[in-house]
Amino acid sequence: MTNPSTFARKDEISYFSFEQLGLNPVNPKAKHLVVYQDQTPIPSQTVDTDNDGVHDKLAILAQYQAQQTLALEIKHQVKNKPSFTKRTQAEISRKVGGQWQGSKYIGGTFENVSELVPPKHYTDHGEYIRYEGTGIESDKVGYRVYLDWRNGFDIFGKTQDQLALHKIGQDGYKSYHYMADWGMDILKVGKSVGMGGYGYWNGQEVERVSNVDSWRSKIVENGPIYSAFENTYQGWQVTPELKTNLKAQLAMTAGSRLVKVNLATDHKVDNIAIGLVKHKGTELIVDDINVQGTAWVYIGSFGQQSLNKDNLGMGLFIRKNNVKQITQDKNNYVIVTKSNSTLLEYYFAAAWQAEENGISSLGEFKQYLEQTSEKLTRTIRVRKQTALDIADKNKPLTANYALNWAKRLADSEIRRKVYDYVNGGYDKMRFRPSKYTYTTGLLAQSLDDLRQVTGEQRYWDASYAMISSFINEDGSIATYKESDYNIDKINSGKFILRMYDYTGQEKYKTAAGHLRQQLKNHPKTSNGAYWHKKKYPHQLWLDGVYMGMPFLAEYSLLFEGGEHIEDAVHEFEVSKQYLRDPNTGLYFHGWDESKSIEWANKQTGLSQEFWSRGMGWLAMASVDIMDFIPQARPDLREKMLKTINELARDLAKFQHESGTWYQIPNKPNAPGNYLESSASSMFTYFYAKALNKGYIDKQYQDIALKAYQGVVNEFIESHPDGSVSLTNMCFVAGLGFGRDGSYGYYMSEPVLADDPKGTGPFIMASAQIAKLLN
């Protein structure tokens, strides 16, 4: 576990699903896990993160110095299990033994419950619920959420790093508004949403979640390092036309001021608002939101706004792509949100001057906001092995070994999502309706590569189902527009040509013709390289070489007598001329001929860094296009063979001892850099296919085999149901629209598992390795 930041991360929480650990949740071992660092137990807790009543993850709390790597071991241990200091708490407490008199509950004593539905007649100041709502806290700070029409979020500031909720309000509402030994209520919520509350933006102001049929609050977890509760609002009348149910899960972890909020509605609700109470003497602090969409950004306020008349900072954190508008009304600083789905995730946090080691100045608070947004964006880097992984992988590398991994990953992907990618389906990784795009074409091609090696029809059936669903009877392509001039859209044309070859149906030839027409009209740089997209004018990216050129060469060979294969090879020549660094042999990600875009060097037009997956696209394209350059064109074949051999030589210089490659290959020791699975799979495919075709010397076979075994060892994750995942994958990286091409940018894109940009190349690499070893 490695801290990717140049500052220490104290009390950093990480989560691993039992599946990731090679355990079935019902396995008794899952209940008895202990985490060791240097043979000393560190705090951990099994948790139910989705509130389905079953613990699904292991939470681990660790302490990191700047850029520190920790070696942790997770053991099954029943006897002498360590206990950990309780540093989080969630509670609901209501009265029993008294009676209602109108809207007041008279007499009785407070009793904690795990779940509460307030009576219909319950309202604010009813003296029925202790401190009027559900509470949650870490040892740093506490919060409460009113369970009435106000739905306000309040803060319990604490003068000592210890739990306090169980002490608060036992004698009524008034006492906690004055300083006690633990601290006090420090926020005036008034008519606002308070500290990080949610509501609806009507265009003028925030409407709180008040008009509902009923409230229900439930404690989900109440453990030493993680606590959570869920509030359910039945029948939220959002607008006169829209009524829905809303679930909000709020969670805190030890040592943190943050509350993680997950909102889920039955119907998609546009313009959900999250906010901070706006007090006199404060102003809105807004992060620079010219960043990539998945980065976490913030707003905040700071000043003498606590009820103790001292400094209080409040912050909201949300992904940039969920920000529709940053605004304010009479009572609130507001983020108006957007989402492609019925889900929304964000965090809020308060920092009080009177805390133990509190934040007392605006500068300190801004540093807290900056570091917190980086921590949310740049997750802890993980390399791990499980007992199940080791048992699965501890076999000789043979053709059958490679095909077994390919089939297991392909079958896993088919079960997980392949049939979601059909036209009319829903892409759960991107939270949007499925589209005709390059990733589905890549995955389809990989499944068919596996079919060609194994002869197993299910792989053709799955790939054909995906891509054929977008081809209409007249050959038009659903969700595709030529006028976008997006080179990515060409990639799936490779599989369309396979469908034409396999079925002979004319509509597939027609569909491929539409893509060829795009390339005829596609704008180019002055030296003949295709723009990456119309919205990226004058720009050549490595990605686009793979997306367009093998298709162009194949189409031209099939239907144009090979007349335009030279145009496809020319793209490689321009890429080499402008993007290849003569010192390292590595290629920069992009080039802007106009030298005007923000990421481009003003003298060269080049982007700043070498990105491994960009070079992976280029490397795969270089061996794939050779399939369509006839022997009768030795001039073109020699150009490509030179490029292939240069790549083989230069990429080998940057291969890690594991056999894999870093996200930024020439900076292995830079903060946050990590071994990356999609690029490593692409390079493996490149070496193996080049060897199989005789394009490179046999001396590279050891590099190819080391690369394949490295990908398996580092990134393949075995699950107890027999499925597998490919981990440690850069989700996406591009240039422009907030993506500045800096090293920090490439470190800030999400790292996840099982995207087609990685699973496809791994399956393709496995097929080539099997051929190499057969």
N, C-alpha and C positions, 0 to 999 in steps of 0.2 A: 504494500500500500504506500503510494508516494504522494506527497504534498506537491502540487504543481505550481504553488505560489512562492514568491520571494519573501513572504512574511509567515510567521507562525500561525498555525490553526489549532487553537485550543478547543477541546471538547467538540471534535469533528465527528459527526455521526455518518455511518455508512450502512447500507442495507443490502442483504443478500437473500434472495428467495431460496427456499429449501430446494427447489428444482436446480438452481444455480450451484448449490452445494452437493448435488447428487443424491438428495434425500426426498422421499415421498413425505408430504406433510403428515400423513397418518403413521409414519414410521416412528416407533417409540424413541428412536435416537433423536428425533427432531425436538423432543421436549427436554433433552438433557445435553445441551451444547455449552461448552466452556471455551472461551477464547484466551489464548496465552500469548504474551509478548515476553521473550526472554525467560520463559518458564514461569512467568508471573501472570495470574489471571487479570484481565482488564474488563471493565464493565461491558456487559452485553445483555440482550433481552430478546426473547421471541415475541413477535408482535403480529397483530391482525390489522394490516394496513387498509384492507378494503371492507372491513366491517361485515364480514359474512359469517362471523362466529368461529372461524378457524384461523389459527396462527399460520401465517404464510411466509414470514421473513424473520431473519436474524438481524437485529440492529447491534452495531458495534460502535462503541465510543472510544476514540483514541486521541492522543495528544501528539501533534506534529510540530517540529521546528521547521523553519523555512527550508523547503525543498527536501525534507527528510524522507527517507524510505524506511518503513517499519516492516519487519518480518513477523507475521502473525500465524498462529496455528490454532485451528478449531478442532476440539476433541469431543468425543462422546464420553460423558462422565456422569455417573449416577450418584456415586458416593462422594461425600465431602465436597459437594458443590459449593463454590464461594457465594457469599451474599454481598450485595453492593449497597452503598449508601443511597437512600431514596432521594433523588434530586429532581423529580417531576411529580406532578399530582393533577388529577382532574376530579371534580366532585360536583354533585347536586345535593342540596340539603333542603328539606321541606319540613314543616311542622306536623306533629301528630299530637293527639290528646287535647286539642282545643276545639273551637267551633267557629264557623263563619257567622259574622254579623255584618250583613250587607257585603261590601267589598273588602272587609278587613277580617283577618283570621285572629281571633282573640285567644290568648292562653296557649298552652301546649309547649312542646320542646322540639328542637330541631333533630332530625334524623337523616343521615345520608342514605341515598337510594341510588340504584344503578340506572334507573330510567324514570322519567317524569313527564306526564301530560298534564299541564296546568288546567284546572277547571275552566269552563267557559266564562265564568264570571270573574276569573282572576284578572287583575290589572296591576299597574304600577303601584308601589307602596302599599301592597295588600298585606304585608307582614306575614306572608305564607312561605316564601322561598328566601332562605338566608342569602343575603346580599343580592336578592332579586333575580338571580339567574344561575347559570352554570359557570363554574370557575375552572381555570387551567393555569398552571404555573410551572416554571422551572425554578431553580434556586436563585435566578437573577431577577425575575420579574413575574408578576401575576396579572391575569386579565379576567374579566367577567363579561358575559353576554346576557343582556336582559331578556327574559322569557316573557315578553309582553309586547304591546303594540309599538314600543319604541325601537326594539331590536338594536339598541345601542351597545357599543363595545367600550368598556371602561378599563382603567389601569390601576392595579395595586402596586405602587412603588415600594421597594423593599430596601431597607438600610443595611441588611445583612444578607449574605449569600446562603439562605436557608429557606425551607418551605414554611408557608404561613397561612394558606387558605383555611386550614382547619381551625385557626384561631379567630378568623374574621367574622364579624356580625353575629356572634353567639348571643350578644346582649342587645341586638337590635341594629337599626340602620345607621344611627348617628355616630356611633363611636369610631368607625373607621374613617370618618372625615377629619379626624384629628390624629396627630402623630402619636404612634404607639411604639412599643419596643421593636416590632417587626417593620414598621413603616406606616403607610396610609394610602387611602384613595387619593390619587393625585390628578385626576382629570375631570373637568366639567364637560359633560357630553352635550347637554342642552338639547337642541333640536337637530343636531348633527347625527351622523352615523358613528361618531366617536373615533376610537382607535382602530382603523382598519376595517370598519364595517362595510356591508354590501347593501345595495338597493338597486333602483332603476333610474336611469337618466332619461327624463322626459323632454329633453332639449333645453330646459331652463334650469332645472334643479334636480337634486337627488330625492327620489321618493323612497322612504325606508320600507322594509318588508313588514308592513303593518296590516294590510288588508288580506288576512289569511283565515282559513277555516279553523285551523288549530296549530298548536306548537307541540313538539315532542323533543325531549332532549335525552340522550343516552350516553353513558360512559362506555367508551370502546376499549380503552386501555388505561391502566393506572399503575405504571411500573416505575422502577428506579431510574431509568434513563429515557423513557418514552411514555407519554400519556396523551390520550386523545378522547374527544367526545364528538357526537354527531347530533346536530339539530335538524329536525325535519319540519318543514312548513307545508302543511297540506292546504291545497287550494289557494295558492298565492295569486291574487288578482293583479297581474302585472299591468295590463291596460284593459280598457273595457272589452277589447276583442280577445285578449289572451289570458288564460288562467292555466297555471301549471303547478306541479309540486316541486319543491326545492329541498335538496339535501346539502348540508354544509358540514364537512368534517374538519375539525380544528385539532392540530397536534403540536406538541412542544417536546423538545429534547433537552437533556441536562446541560447546564452551563450556557444556554442560548437565550437570547431575548426574542428570537423569532417564533412566530406562530405560522405554521403551514396551513393554508386554507384550500380545500378542494370543494368546489361547488358543482353540483349536478342537477340539471332540470329535466323534467320529462319531455319538454318541448324546447327547441332552440330559442333562446331569448337574446335578441340583439340589445346592445347598450346597457348591459349590467354595469353598474357603477360601484367602484370601491373608493373609499375616501378616508380622509383625516379631518377631524374637527378643526375649523379655522378660528383661531383666537387672535385678538388684537395684539399687535406687537410682534407678530410672526410673519414670515413671508414664505412663499413656496420655493423649495429647492428642487430643481429638475436636473436629472442626469442628462448627459449627452446621449440622445437616442439615435444618432446616426451610426448605428451598429447593426450587425446581422440580426435577423429576426428572432433567432432562438436565444440570444443573449439576454440575461436578466438586467433590467434597468430599474431605476427607482425614482420616486419623488419623496420629499420629506419636508418637515417644518421644524424650526428650532427657536427657542427663546424662553422667556420667563412666563411660561404658560401652564405651569403646574399649580395645583391648589395650595401648594406650600410656598408659592411665589418664588420659585427658583427655576433653573433651566431644565427644560424637558425637550428631548428630540423624539420625533415620531417619523417612521418611514414605511413606505409601501414598496414591494418588489414584485415585478411581473415581467414576463417575457416580452420583448419588444414587439413581436408579431401579434400580441394580444392587446396592444395599445391602439385605440381608435382616436382618442383625443385626451389631452390633459387640460383641465379647465378648473373652474371653481364656481360655487354659488354663494349665497349669503352665509351659509353655515359650514361649508366643507371645501377642502381641496380635493379634487376629483380626478381619477382616471376612468374615463369611459372606455369600456373594453369591447373587444370583438373576439369571436372564436368560430372555428369551422365546425364545431360540434356542440353538444349539450354540456360540455365540461369546461371548467375554468380553474386554473391553479394560480395562487399567489401567496405572498407572505406579508406579514406586518411585524413591526418591532418598535418598542419604546426604550429610550435610554434616558435615565433620570440622573441629575447631578448628585443627588444624595445617596445613590447606590454605593455599596462597598466598591471602591475603585471605579466610581462613576465617571461619566462623560460630562465635562463641565463647560466646554467651549464649542463654538460653531466649527472650528477647524477639526477638533477631535471627532465631532459627530459626522462631518463630511467624510473623514477617513474611515469611520465605521461603515457608512453607506457604501463607499467605494469597495472596501475589502469584502463586505458581505455580498455585494453583487458579483464580485469575482469568484467568491467561494461557491455561489449558486451556479455560475456559468461554467467554471473550470472544476469539474468534479475530481475527486481523488482518483489517481491512476491505479489500476488493479492488474496484477498478474497473479493467477491462482491455479492450483491443481486440487482436485478432489480424489478421494480414494477410488471413486467410480471412473474418473478420467484415467487414472494410472492403470487400472485393470483393463480398460478398453484399449489403451494405446500401446501397451507393453507387448507388441507383436512385431514380427519382422516386416519391413517395408517391401511389399510385393504388389503386383498388379491387383490382386484380389483385395489387399488391404486398402489400396486407394479407391477402388470401386465400391467397397463397403462403406467408406466414409461418404463418398459422393451420393450413394443411394440413401443412406440414412439422413443426410442433410436434405436431399431432394424430397424424400418422403415426408420429412418434418415440415418443410416449406409448403408442400401440397396440402397437408392437414391444417397448417397454421393460416395460410392466406392466399395461396395461388388462385383459388376460385373466387376470392374477393376482388381480384383485379380485373374481372370481366366487365364489359361495358354495362353500366347500371349498378355495379357493385360499389363497395365502400373501402377505401384505402385507410386502414386503421393506423398505419404508421404516420400518415400525413393528415389524418382527420379531415378527409375530403372525399367526394365521389371519385371513383377510379377513372383514370384518363388514359388515352392513348399516349404513351410516353416511353422514353428510352429504357427505363428500368424494367418495365414489363417485357420489352423485347429482349433485353439482356437475359432475364430469367428464363424466358421461353427458349432462347437459343441454347442456354446451358442445359436445360432439361432434354432438348432434342439431341445435343451432343452426347448426353448420357444414354439416350435411347439408341443411338447409332452404335455405341460400344456394347451395350448390354442386350439389345434387342427387345427390351421390355416396353410394351405398348403404352403403359400408363403414363409414361413421361411425354410421349407425343400427345396423348389425349389432353393432358393438363396444359401443355404449352399451346396447343391448337385452340383449346377453349378460351384461353386468355386473348390471343391476338385476333382470332377469327371473329370474335364477338364485336369487334370495332369495324369490321368491313361489311358495308351494306351491299345489297345485291347489285347495285349499279357501280360498285367499286369505290364509292366515296368512303371516307374514313371518319367515323364518329369522333367528335371532340377535337378534330384536327383542322387547322386553318393554315393554308399556304402563306397568307399575308403576314403571319407572325415571323416568317423567315427565321425559324428556330432550328439550328442544325441538329439539336438533340432529337427532334422529331423524326429524323431520317433513320435513326438506329434500328427501330423495329421493322423497317423495310427489309432488313436482312432475313427476318423470319417470314415476312410476307412472301419473299421469293422462295423460301423453302415450302411454304404452303402451296404455292403455284406448282412447284416441281412435284410435290407429293400428291396433289389432287387434280391438277390440270384445269382447275376452274378459272375461267377467264377473269372473274372479278378480282382475283388476286393480282393478276398481271396489270389490270387497270389501276388498282390501288397503288402498286409499285410505280406505275407511270405518273401518278400524281406527285409522288415524292421526287421522282426524277425531274418533273416539271419545276418543282420548287428549286432544285439545284441549278436549273437553267436560268432562273430569274433571281436567284439568291444574290444579295449584294456582296461585293468582294473588296478587299484592299487593292491598292493600285498595282500590286505585284501578283494579284490573282488568288489570294487566300480568302476563303469564305469567312464572312463575319460570323461570330458565334451566334448572335441573335440580332434582329433588327433593333431591339432596345439596347444592344451593346454595340453601337456602330464602330467600325474601323478596328474591331478587336479580334485577334486570333487567340484561341485558347487550345491547350493540348487536348482537352476533352472532346472538342469538335472534330479532331482528326479521326478519332475512333468512331464517332457518331455517324460521320458522313462518307468517309473515303472508301472503306471496304464495300459499302453498298454501291457507291458510284461505279467502282471498278467491276463489280459483279454484274450490275445492270447493263453496263456498257458492253461487257463480254457477251451477255446473253442476247441483247436486243439491238445493239448498235455496232456490231462487228468489232468491238474493242476500241472504237474511235476515240473515246474520252478517258481511257485508263490513264493516259498521260496526265490529264488534269488532276486525277486523284493522287498520282505520285508527286505531282508538283506541290501539293499541300505539305507533304513531308519535307520537301526541299526548302520551302519557305520557313517551315517550323524550325528546321535545323539552322538556317541562316540567321534567324532573328532570336530564337529562344534558347539555343544550346550555348552553354557556358564553355568556352574553350579550355578553361583551367580544370574543371571537374568532369566535364562531359555530361553534366546534368542539365535538364531543361527547366527554364523558368515556366511558371504556370501560364502566363499570358503576355501578350504584346498589344499595345494600342498604337496604331500607326499615327493617329492624330496627336499623341502624347498629351492629351488634354484631360483624361479621366483621373480621378483622385489617386488611384493606386499606382499610376504609371510614373516611372522615372522620366523626368522632364527632358533628359538628353537622349535616352535610349527607347523610351516607351515601354520598358519591361516592368513586370511586377517584381516584388521584392524577394520572393522566396522560391525555392524548389519544393514542390508539393508531390509527395510520392504517388498518390493516386492519379494525378495529372500525367505523370510519366508512365504509370501503369496503363492508362488509356492509350498513350502513344505506342508503348511496347506491344500491347495486344494488337493494335491496328497494323503495326509493321509486319507481323507474321501472318495476320489474316489476309491482308491485301495480296500477298504473294500467291494465294490460291487462285487469283483471277488475272495474274499477269502471265500471258502466254510465253512459252519458250521462244517464240518468234520475236519477242521484244527483249533481247538480252541487255540492251541499254537500260531499260527500266528496271529489270531484275537486278542488275549490278548496282544501281543506285540504292535500291532497297536493301540488298545484301550488305552494302557498306554501312547503312544506318543500323541494321540489325546487329552486326558485329560490333559496332561502336557501343551500342546500348548494352550488349552482353558483357563487354569488357568493363564499361564504366559503372554499371549498376553493381557489379560484383564487388567493387571497391567499398561500397557502403552497406554491404550485407552484415547484419549483426551476428554475433557468435551463435545466437539461437537459430540462425538461418533466415530470419525475417528482416523487415526494414522498418525504420522509424517514419512517423508522419512527416517530419522534415528530415530528410535522410542525412544531411551533412551537419546536423546539430544534435548529436545523440545526448549530450550532457546539458542541453539548455532546459530551463525550468518548464515542466509540464509536458515535454516531448514524450511520446509513447510509441511502442511497437504497434503497427497498424495492420489490420487483417486484410482489408480489401486490396490495398496496394501490394502486400506480400503475396496474396493469391494471384493477382495479375502478373507480377514478375515471374512467379512459378509457372504459370501458363505460358508466358513468353519463352522462357528457357526450354521448357519441355517440348513445346511445339517446334521451336527452332531446331532442337536436337532431332526430333522425329522426322523433320523435313530435310535434314542435312544442311541447314543454313549456317550453323555454327559448329565449331570443333567439338569433338567428344570430350575434350578436357573440361567442358562446362557441365558435364553430367553430374559430377559431385555437387556442384552449386545448386543444380535443379533439385536433386534429391534432398539435399540439406534444407533447401527452402521449403519443400513440401512437408517434410517431417517437422520442420519448425512451425509451419502454420498449424499443423495438427496439434503439436505439443502446446503451443502458446494460446491458440484461439478456439479450438474445438472444445465444446463443453457438453459432456454427456449428462443426460437426464435419466431418472429412474424408470421412465416409461419406454425407454429405448430411443427416444428422439434426441436430437443434438441441436446445438446452436453454434453460430460463428460470432465471436465476441470482439470487443475492442476495435470497433469500426467507426471511422469518421462518417457521420451521417451525411453531410453535404459540405461542399466548400465551393465558393465562387468568388467573383470579383465585381465590385460595384454595389450600389444600393446599400451602403453601410458596411460593406466588406472591403476593407482597405488593403488586403493582401499582406499585412504585417505578420511577423511571427506570432504575436499575441492573438491575431485573428484566427490563425489555424489552430491555436490551442484552445480557442473558445467555442468552437463548434461542438455539438453534442457527440459523445462517444457511446455507441450503443451496439446492439446485436441484431443480426438477421435482416439487414436491409439487402435487397437484390443486388446492389452495387458491390456487395461482398460475397453473398451466397452464390450468385451466378458465376463469377470468376473462380470461386473455389471448386464448384462442380466441374467447370470446364478444365481447370488445372488437374483435377483428379483423373478425368478421362485421358488427358494427355500423358500424365505420369503412368497410368495403367498401360497405355500403348508403349511408352518408353521401356517399361519393365516386362512386357509380355514376350 
